[in-house]
Amino acid sequence: MLHSDDRRRQVKSANRRAILDAAAALAEEHGLGRFTVEDLAERAGVSRRTIFNHFASVDDAVYARCSELLGVIVDDFVELADATPPPAAPSTGAVFEQLADVIERTDLVRPLSRIARLVGTGENHPATVMWGHEVLQNVTARLTDEVARRNPRSDPFTVALLASSLINAMEVAFTQWAAETGAADTPGSRLVWQRLLRTAVEHLRHGFAG
């Protein structure tokens, strides 16, 4: 039998989940900023007050759902990285090659497509700007930790450059991919993503001369 505190925690968790799912559905149907607190409360089956107990605004609920999707990206990346044997002869170049391979093998299209549907892809959209900063900070930090763990003798400055270069290349590839495909998750768009990401990684690997 659950104690009253346990029941309250369960109700709170269930309400938050309902709000997040409802906010995501409304954002996909109408667009970010185009539905009200009342719309969200009705869809989630909670009161207006309950929404404000969890989030400062309806947009914050959408951002929170995006953060969950970002977490999926990071978790998938780390899981693949952990399953990949470290370089036999540790060096910055060897670590770069393995991490680049992990990034290419991580299924980024599915969560990125969903995020784009939630917040849009216009570079001046405030939610997109917020998402961009968040994904760069979170993923770069996790990637930096992974590089340092695999090659602890590396210079921290070099490690930071390596991680930020890979993630910024991924961000540029995402922007171009969204422009070319509308951020749709289709077999054709996945081929475009692979082409753009590999091109970005090749430039990092060999430079831009020639």
C-alpha positions, 0 to 999 in steps of 0.5 A: 500500500502506497503512503500519501507521499508516494501517491503525491509523487506518483500523481506529480510525475504522471501530471508532468508526463501528461503535460509534456506529451500534450505540449509536444502534440500541440506544438506539432499540430499548431506550432510553438507559441500558437496554443494557450495554457488553456489548450494545454490544460485541456489536452493534458487533462489537468488544471491551469494551476497544475501546469504552472506548478511544473512549468513557467509557460507552455513554451517551457513545457515544449523545451522540456520535451526537447531536452528529453529528446536531447538526452536520448541523443547523448545516451545513444552516443555514449552507449555506442562509445562505451561499446567501442574498444579504445584505440590500441595506440591512444592519440588525439587522431585515433580518438578523433577517428573512433568518435567520428565513427560513433557520431556517424553510427548514432541515429540522430535523424529520428530525435532531430526530426522530432525536435525540428517539428516541435520548435521549428528550424528557422535560425532566428526562432528563439526556441531554435536558438535555445535548443542550439545552445543546449545541444552544443553545451550538453553534447560537447560536455559529454563528448569531452568527457568521453575523449578525456576518459579514452585518452587521459594523457591528452592536453585538455585544450586539445580535447576541448577543441576536438569535441567542439569541432565535431559537435559544431560540424554536426550542428552545421550539417543539421542546419543544412539537412533541415534546409534540404529535407524539411527535417523529415525522417524519411529514407531519402532524408537519412541519405542526405544526413549521411552525406552531409555529416560525412562531408563535414567530418572529412573536412575536419579530417583533411582540412579545406585546402585543395 
